[in-house]
Amino acid sequence: MGLRINQNIAAQNAYRNLSVTDNQMSKSLEKLSSGFRINRAADDAAGLSISEGLRAQTGGLKVAVRNAQDAISVVQTAEGALNEVTSMLQRMRDLAVQASNASLDNDAKNAAQMEFDQLAAEIDRVGDTTAFGKSKLLNGTFGKTEEVTTDSTAKVQSIPAGTYSFQITELGGKDLAATGDEITVSVTTTATSTSAKDLTDAFNAELKKQLRDNDYNGDEISMSFEVAADGSGASFKASGSKEFTVANNVGGILQDTDSDVIEGSTNGDFQIGANAGEKLNVSIGAVTSAALGVNNLDLKRAASGTDPSGAAEAISALDNAIKSISDQRASLGAFQNRFEHTINNLNVAVENLSASESRIRDTDIAQEMVSFTRNQILTQAGTSMLSQANQASQNVLSLLR
């Protein structure tokens, strides 16, 4: 009887070992056929969690690369249109220089004025129609997240002398008032009257300085003044690529009116990272003859007293407009270079994260083949031993006959 029991135990041990070896061989075969070391959570629970996180990052970065490539296309489209606007402004300046010459008679000046007006109208058309898909690029809405506008109730032909101030208490989600870091921009004009263009330039120059002194880029917010051609009133507008809050209205003729906060489009945000908030905003200013200060210019107007001729005024206005467009083009070129560097950085990150994820999740073929071969040998040996164990039991039974 003792011999019979021992033979049964030997057969059971052989069967158990064979079952374990067969299971291990099945797992090795699965890893070799799929190429993955982790095919289910039970294979490596911690490794699976890390691997899925890396996969999410890698997938997000690949999409971010495509987003950055789309951003370059947007910037190139806008810059291409601005290049043509520059050509038109250069031609308008040539006409203004030509019209300032005394050798031109009235008919010649009328012809120059006609072409001048047509070019101004074409600038307006380009600014209104240039788009990427359904997103308008040059009408002043691309990349603008907020605007503050103030209208005057006074009838004015120009901006009178006075002090004009503007205080920013919150910018980009940072409460500047809480830390006493409010940004105050103040411009004082002493001339009896100041053009809207001159006041706009003075305000933006001071604003850029104040922003940079507070560790900002300097281009987060821009301001503009405008006086209606019919003298019905003046208006002020501040727009920015980041949300901002103002504490008071602009002084002078605009101080007694209400400000309207307008939530604008955020279509200037490009997702250039795998995580929330990793965005880059591209803001493009409005390209219109009014915004550039080249509308309602009369090349035929003669000089009067201290006032320059219409042609001389046009030359000065066009110089400012060309500089404004050139600055915008330079800004877009800088954005394009930045996006290209972003793409290079993202591609490196994708490569490194993919390698990290592969080391965790993919099968080491050489190692797994060694394991598979070992288990294959053990399976064959186990099968043989199980057969012999069963045969030994038969031998014991033969003693009973």
C-alpha positions as CSV (number, residue, x, y, z in Angstrom):
1,M,0.0,0.0,0.0
2,G,2.9,2.4,0.9
3,L,4.4,1.8,-2.5
4,R,1.1,2.6,-4.2
5,I,0.6,5.9,-2.3
6,N,4.2,7.0,-3.1
7,Q,3.7,6.3,-6.8
8,N,0.5,8.5,-6.8
9,I,2.3,11.3,-5.1
10,A,5.1,11.1,-7.7
11,A,2.6,11.3,-10.5
12,Q,0.8,14.3,-8.9
13,N,4.1,16.1,-8.5
14,A,5.0,15.5,-12.1
15,Y,1.6,16.7,-13.2
16,R,1.8,19.9,-11.0
17,N,5.2,20.8,-12.3
18,L,4.1,20.1,-15.9
19,S,1.1,22.4,-15.4
20,V,3.3,25.2,-14.1
21,T,5.8,24.9,-16.9
22,D,3.0,24.8,-19.5
23,N,1.5,27.9,-18.0
24,Q,4.8,29.8,-18.1
25,M,5.4,28.6,-21.7
26,S,1.9,29.9,-22.7
27,K,2.8,33.3,-21.2
28,S,6.1,33.4,-23.0
29,L,4.4,32.5,-26.2
30,E,1.9,35.3,-25.7
31,K,4.6,37.8,-25.1
32,L,6.6,36.7,-28.1
33,S,3.6,36.8,-30.4
34,S,2.3,40.2,-29.2
35,G,5.6,41.9,-28.6
36,F,4.5,43.2,-25.2
37,R,5.8,42.2,-21.9
38,I,2.6,43.5,-20.3
39,N,-0.5,42.1,-21.9
40,R,-2.8,42.3,-18.9
41,A,-2.7,44.2,-15.6
42,A,-1.7,41.0,-13.8
43,D,1.6,40.8,-15.7
44,D,2.9,44.0,-14.0
45,A,0.3,46.2,-12.3
46,A,2.6,49.1,-11.5
47,G,4.3,48.9,-14.9
48,L,1.0,49.0,-16.7
49,S,0.0,52.2,-14.8
50,I,3.2,53.9,-15.6
51,S,3.1,52.7,-19.2
52,E,-0.4,54.0,-19.8
53,G,0.6,57.4,-18.4
54,L,3.5,57.6,-20.8
55,R,1.3,56.6,-23.7
56,A,-1.1,59.4,-22.9
57,Q,1.8,61.9,-22.8
58,T,3.3,60.5,-26.1
59,G,-0.1,60.7,-27.9
60,G,-0.7,64.2,-26.6
61,L,2.7,65.4,-27.7
62,K,2.3,64.0,-31.2
63,V,-1.0,65.9,-31.6
64,A,0.8,69.0,-30.1
65,V,3.3,68.7,-32.9
66,R,0.5,68.8,-35.5
67,N,-1.0,71.8,-33.7
68,A,2.3,73.7,-33.8
69,Q,2.5,72.9,-37.5
70,D,-1.0,74.3,-38.0
71,A,0.1,77.4,-36.1
72,I,3.0,77.9,-38.5
73,S,0.5,77.8,-41.4
74,V,-1.7,80.4,-39.7
75,V,1.3,82.7,-39.1
76,Q,2.5,82.3,-42.6
77,T,-0.9,83.1,-44.0
78,A,-1.1,86.3,-41.9
79,E,2.4,87.3,-42.7
80,G,1.9,86.8,-46.4
81,A,-1.1,89.1,-46.4
82,L,0.8,91.7,-44.4
83,N,3.6,91.5,-47.0
84,E,1.1,92.7,-49.6
85,V,-0.2,95.4,-47.3
86,T,3.4,96.6,-46.9
87,S,3.7,96.8,-50.7
88,M,0.5,98.9,-50.9
89,L,1.7,101.2,-48.2
90,Q,5.0,101.7,-50.0
91,R,3.1,102.6,-53.2
92,M,0.8,105.0,-51.2
93,R,3.9,106.7,-49.8
94,D,5.4,107.1,-53.3
95,L,2.1,108.7,-54.4
96,A,2.3,111.1,-51.3
97,V,5.9,112.1,-52.2
98,Q,4.9,112.6,-55.8
99,A,1.8,114.7,-54.8
100,S,4.0,117.0,-52.6
101,N,5.9,118.2,-55.7
102,A,4.8,121.6,-57.1
103,S,5.2,120.4,-60.6
104,L,2.0,118.4,-60.4
105,D,-1.2,120.1,-61.6
106,N,-4.6,119.4,-60.1
107,D,-5.5,116.7,-62.6
108,A,-2.3,114.8,-61.7
109,K,-3.0,115.2,-58.0
110,N,-6.6,114.0,-58.5
111,A,-5.3,110.9,-60.3
112,A,-2.8,110.3,-57.4
113,Q,-5.6,110.7,-54.9
114,M,-7.8,108.3,-56.7
115,E,-5.2,105.6,-56.7
116,F,-4.4,106.4,-53.1
117,D,-8.0,105.9,-52.0
118,Q,-8.3,102.7,-53.9
119,L,-5.2,101.3,-52.2
120,A,-6.6,102.3,-48.8
121,A,-9.8,100.5,-49.7
122,E,-7.9,97.4,-50.7
123,I,-6.0,97.4,-47.4
124,D,-9.5,97.3,-45.7
125,R,-10.6,94.5,-47.9
126,V,-7.4,92.4,-47.2
127,G,-7.8,93.0,-43.5
128,D,-11.5,91.9,-43.6
129,T,-11.1,88.8,-45.8
130,T,-7.8,87.3,-44.9
131,A,-8.7,84.0,-43.0
132,F,-7.4,80.6,-42.1
133,G,-10.4,78.3,-42.5
134,K,-13.2,80.3,-40.9
135,S,-11.0,82.3,-38.5
136,K,-10.4,85.9,-39.6
137,L,-6.8,86.8,-39.1
138,L,-6.4,90.5,-39.7
139,N,-9.7,92.1,-38.5
140,G,-8.5,92.6,-35.0
141,T,-10.3,89.6,-33.4
142,F,-7.6,86.9,-33.7
143,G,-6.0,86.2,-30.4
144,K,-7.9,88.9,-28.5
145,T,-9.3,87.7,-25.2
146,E,-10.6,91.0,-23.9
147,E,-11.3,94.5,-24.9
148,V,-12.2,97.6,-22.9
149,T,-13.7,100.5,-24.9
150,T,-14.7,104.0,-23.8
151,D,-16.5,106.6,-25.9
152,S,-16.7,110.3,-25.3
153,T,-19.8,112.4,-25.2
154,A,-18.0,115.5,-26.3
155,K,-17.8,116.6,-29.9
156,V,-14.1,117.0,-30.8
157,Q,-12.0,117.3,-33.8
158,S,-8.8,116.1,-32.0
159,I,-7.6,115.1,-28.6
160,P,-7.2,118.2,-26.4
161,A,-4.3,118.8,-24.1
162,G,-4.4,117.0,-20.7
163,T,-3.3,114.0,-18.7
164,Y,-4.6,110.6,-19.8
165,S,-4.1,107.6,-17.5
166,F,-5.0,103.9,-17.4
167,Q,-4.5,101.5,-14.6
168,I,-4.3,97.7,-14.9
169,T,-5.2,95.9,-11.7
170,E,-5.3,92.3,-13.0
171,L,-3.5,90.7,-15.9
172,G,-3.4,87.1,-17.0
173,G,-5.2,85.8,-13.9
174,K,-2.8,87.6,-11.5
175,D,-4.3,90.0,-9.1
176,L,-1.8,92.9,-9.2
177,A,-3.9,95.1,-6.8
178,A,-3.5,92.5,-4.0
179,T,0.3,92.8,-4.1
180,G,0.4,96.5,-4.9
181,D,1.9,95.9,-8.3
182,E,-0.8,97.8,-10.4
183,I,0.5,98.9,-13.8
184,T,-0.3,102.6,-14.3
185,V,0.2,104.2,-17.7
186,S,0.0,108.0,-17.8
187,V,0.6,110.3,-20.8
188,T,0.5,114.1,-20.6
189,T,0.0,116.2,-23.7
190,T,0.8,119.9,-23.7
191,A,-0.2,120.7,-27.3
192,T,-3.5,122.4,-27.8
193,S,-4.6,119.4,-29.8
194,T,-3.0,116.0,-30.3
195,S,-3.8,113.5,-33.1
196,A,-5.3,110.1,-32.1
197,K,-2.3,108.5,-33.8
198,D,0.3,110.4,-31.7
199,L,-1.6,109.7,-28.4
200,T,-1.9,106.0,-29.4
201,D,1.9,105.7,-30.0
202,A,2.7,107.5,-26.8
203,F,0.4,105.3,-24.8
204,N,1.7,102.1,-26.3
205,A,5.3,103.1,-25.8
206,E,4.7,103.8,-22.1
207,L,2.6,100.7,-21.7
208,K,5.2,98.5,-23.2
209,K,7.8,100.0,-20.8
210,Q,5.6,99.5,-17.8
211,L,4.8,95.9,-18.7
212,R,8.5,95.0,-19.2
213,D,9.4,96.7,-15.9
214,N,6.9,94.3,-14.3
215,D,8.4,91.2,-15.9
216,Y,5.9,90.9,-18.8
217,N,6.8,90.6,-22.5
218,G,5.4,94.0,-23.2
219,D,2.9,93.0,-25.9
220,E,0.1,91.6,-23.7
221,I,-2.0,94.7,-24.1
222,S,-2.3,97.4,-26.8
223,M,-4.2,100.6,-26.8
224,S,-5.7,102.8,-29.5
225,F,-7.4,106.2,-29.7
226,E,-9.6,107.3,-32.6
227,V,-11.4,110.5,-33.4
228,A,-14.5,110.3,-35.7
229,A,-14.0,112.0,-39.0
230,D,-17.1,114.1,-38.6
231,G,-16.0,115.3,-35.2
232,S,-18.8,113.6,-33.4
233,G,-16.6,112.2,-30.6
234,A,-13.5,110.3,-29.6
235,S,-13.1,106.7,-28.6
236,F,-10.5,104.6,-26.7
237,K,-9.9,100.9,-26.9
238,A,-7.5,98.6,-25.0
239,S,-7.2,95.0,-26.2
240,G,-5.0,92.1,-25.1
241,S,-4.0,88.6,-25.6
242,K,-4.6,87.9,-21.8
243,E,-7.5,88.8,-19.6
244,F,-7.1,92.1,-17.8
245,T,-9.1,94.4,-15.5
246,V,-8.9,98.2,-15.3
247,A,-9.5,100.3,-12.2
248,N,-10.4,103.6,-13.9
249,N,-11.3,105.0,-17.3
250,V,-8.9,107.1,-19.3
251,G,-8.8,110.7,-18.2
252,G,-9.5,113.9,-20.1
253,I,-12.5,113.9,-22.4
254,L,-13.1,110.2,-21.8
255,Q,-13.1,110.2,-18.0
256,D,-16.9,110.6,-17.4
257,T,-18.1,107.8,-19.6
258,D,-18.6,104.1,-18.9
259,S,-16.3,101.3,-20.0
260,D,-17.6,98.3,-21.8
261,V,-15.7,95.0,-21.2
262,I,-16.1,92.8,-24.3
263,E,-15.1,89.1,-24.2
264,G,-13.5,88.4,-27.5
265,S,-12.3,85.4,-29.3
266,T,-9.7,83.0,-27.9
267,N,-9.0,81.5,-31.3
268,G,-5.4,82.7,-31.0
269,D,-4.6,80.0,-28.4
270,F,-2.5,77.0,-29.8
271,Q,-2.2,73.9,-27.6
272,I,1.5,73.1,-27.9
273,G,1.8,70.6,-25.1
274,A,0.3,67.3,-23.9
275,N,-1.2,68.9,-20.7
276,A,-3.9,71.4,-20.0
277,G,-2.8,75.0,-20.0
278,E,0.3,74.4,-22.2
279,K,-0.8,77.0,-24.8
280,L,0.8,79.8,-26.8
281,N,-1.3,82.8,-27.8
282,V,-0.8,84.6,-31.1
283,S,-2.4,88.0,-31.2
284,I,-2.7,89.8,-34.5
285,G,-3.8,93.5,-34.5
286,A,-6.4,94.9,-36.8
287,V,-5.2,95.8,-40.3
288,T,-7.4,98.6,-41.6
289,S,-6.7,102.0,-43.1
290,A,-8.3,103.6,-39.9
291,A,-6.2,101.5,-37.5
292,L,-3.1,102.3,-39.5
293,G,-4.0,106.0,-39.6
294,V,-4.0,106.3,-43.4
295,N,-7.7,106.9,-44.0
296,N,-9.2,110.3,-44.9
297,L,-5.8,111.6,-46.1
298,D,-6.1,114.4,-48.7
299,L,-3.0,114.6,-50.9
300,K,-4.4,117.7,-52.6
301,R,-4.7,119.9,-49.4
302,A,-2.2,122.8,-49.4
303,A,-0.2,123.8,-46.5
304,S,-1.7,126.5,-44.3
305,G,0.2,128.5,-41.7
306,T,2.0,126.0,-39.4
307,D,-0.2,123.1,-40.6
308,P,1.6,120.9,-43.1
309,S,0.2,120.0,-46.5
310,G,-2.0,117.0,-46.9
311,A,0.8,115.2,-48.8
312,A,3.3,115.9,-46.1
313,E,0.9,114.6,-43.4
314,A,0.3,111.5,-45.5
315,I,4.1,110.8,-45.7
316,S,4.4,111.0,-41.9
317,A,1.3,108.8,-41.4
318,L,2.5,106.2,-43.9
319,D,5.9,106.0,-42.2
320,N,4.1,105.2,-39.0
321,A,1.9,102.7,-40.8
322,I,4.8,100.9,-42.5
323,K,6.6,100.7,-39.1
324,S,3.5,99.3,-37.5
325,I,3.0,96.6,-40.2
326,S,6.8,95.8,-40.1
327,D,6.6,95.4,-36.3
328,Q,3.6,93.0,-36.7
329,R,5.4,91.0,-39.4
330,A,8.5,90.8,-37.2
331,S,6.3,89.6,-34.3
332,L,4.8,86.9,-36.5
333,G,8.2,85.8,-37.8
334,A,9.3,85.5,-34.1
335,F,6.3,83.3,-33.4
336,Q,7.1,81.1,-36.4
337,N,10.6,80.6,-35.2
338,R,9.3,79.8,-31.7
339,F,6.8,77.2,-33.1
340,E,9.6,75.6,-35.1
341,H,11.7,75.2,-32.0
342,T,8.7,74.0,-30.2
343,I,8.2,71.2,-32.8
344,N,11.8,70.2,-32.5
345,N,11.5,70.0,-28.7
346,L,8.2,68.0,-28.9
347,N,9.7,65.5,-31.3
348,V,12.7,64.9,-28.9
349,A,10.2,64.5,-26.0
350,V,8.1,62.0,-28.1
351,E,11.2,60.0,-28.9
352,N,12.4,59.8,-25.3
353,L,9.0,59.0,-23.8
354,S,8.4,56.3,-26.4
355,A,11.7,54.7,-25.5
356,S,10.8,54.9,-21.8
357,E,7.4,53.3,-22.5
358,S,9.0,50.6,-24.6
359,R,11.5,49.6,-21.9
360,I,8.5,49.1,-19.5
361,R,6.0,47.5,-21.8
362,D,7.7,45.8,-24.7
363,T,9.1,42.3,-24.7
364,D,12.8,41.7,-24.5
365,I,12.9,39.2,-27.3
366,A,16.2,37.6,-26.5
367,Q,15.4,37.1,-22.8
368,E,11.9,35.8,-23.6
369,M,13.2,33.4,-26.2
370,V,15.6,32.0,-23.5
371,S,12.7,31.6,-21.1
372,F,10.5,30.0,-23.8
373,T,13.1,27.5,-24.8
374,R,13.8,26.6,-21.2
375,N,10.0,26.1,-20.5
376,Q,9.8,24.1,-23.8
377,I,12.5,21.7,-22.6
378,L,10.9,21.4,-19.1
379,T,7.6,20.7,-20.7
380,Q,9.0,17.9,-22.8
381,A,10.9,16.5,-19.8
382,G,7.8,16.9,-17.5
383,T,5.7,15.0,-20.0
384,S,8.2,12.2,-20.2
385,M,8.4,12.0,-16.4
386,L,4.7,12.0,-16.0
387,S,4.5,9.2,-18.4
388,Q,7.1,7.2,-16.5
389,A,5.3,7.9,-13.2
390,N,2.1,6.6,-14.6
391,Q,3.9,3.6,-16.0
392,A,5.4,2.9,-12.5
393,S,1.8,2.7,-11.1
394,Q,1.0,0.1,-13.8
395,N,4.0,-1.9,-12.7
396,V,2.7,-1.9,-9.1
397,L,-0.7,-3.2,-10.3
398,S,1.0,-6.1,-12.1
399,L,2.3,-7.4,-8.7
400,L,-1.3,-8.0,-7.7
401,R,-2.1,-10.3,-10.5
